[in-house]
Amino acid sequence: MNTGSWAINSFFFLKKFLIQGFIYDENTGESLPGAHILLQQNHLGAASNESGYYQLLIPEGAQKIVVSFLGYEIATSDLNISAPGQLDFRLKSALELPEIIVREETSTQDSRISSEGEKIPLSKLESFPSIGATMDITRYLQLSPGVQTGGDGFGGLHVRGGNADQNLILLEEIPIYNPFHLFGVSSIFNGDVIQTARFSKSYFSPANDGRLSSVLQITIRDGHRYKTSINASAGLLGTHLVLETPILKNKGTLMLAAQRSHIGNILKKYSSAVKLDAENDGYFKPKFQDFYGKALITLGRSDRLIFNAYTGSDTHLDINRYDFDTSYQDQYRDEYYWGNIAAGVKWIH
């Protein structure tokens, strides 16, 4: 008698129940997208979606569930499954990660490309070169294979010979058409508020058609669920401010973030001195600003309402004045404006 085959066959005849819930960070209460849930006995599993929600069909009887997420301690739970239920997990942040040894093995299976694209490691962005010493996600992309810049790190993203306007940029599933400041020097994305970022340049989901080169999908953090916090930082290009707080008696969160450039005044003084050498009484003064807002409201066990808003603008001002005599002055003024205004409402049921 083959006991192994009998155990497998009996497993498929067991009655199964739907267990669902959310996976959170224990300290902040923010959702953890991409966390793994595994049944230790049967090696069945699932992963949480962008809202930290998961669902898994679990066989009847005693089961041991293991929940893991990179950078967090593993959580286990022993359950006796007899009916559908709802189970949330709150994971603790791990101070030290165990050693991981990577070995190369030849795979006999066909490689398949995920429709979600490559997940960008946000924790490593601080080590990449960036103008202004701020975490800029586009600097990581510009150093990726198949991606080039317009020249000397400026000019946007050019994927495998495509133009910069052939990329689909999604901020919380909302298309963004002007993703760069200062003609491509820095991106509009505030690294302090990004939760996840995925970049695909080989396969596009049918839901993300309309572009030829690549798709960049960025989601924003929900905000702290338990306490109010304010963070501020400054770099060469601008100043960043992030406010996050619980609202509605901890039934929701509010996250507000802003960044504003201060390099315009520096460039104005420098350009004035340079132009004076050519008898030009003018200056060059660019500036930009961004504002993000996200509110998450828990309406019930099965419903969430998310409001997203973003607005940003750039101003390019270049003035040239030439005095020919005391009575005549020739002046040229180049002034350009561009930016984004985006808003969205999402209902998760």
Protein Blocks (a to p, Z undefined) as FASTA:
>chain_A
ZZklmmmmmmmmpccdddddddddfklopacehiacddfklopacdddfkopacdddded
jdddddddehiacdddddddfbdcdddddddddfbdcdddddddddfbdcdddfkbpadd
fklmmmpccehiiacfklmmmmpghiacfbehiaijaeehiafklpccdeehiacfblbg
hhhlacfbdfklcfbdcddfkbccfklghiakbccdddddfbjfkbccddddddfkbccd
dddddeehhiaccdddddddfklmmmmmmmmmmmmmnopacddddddddddddddddfbf
kbccddddddddddddddddddfblmbccddddddddddddddddddZZ
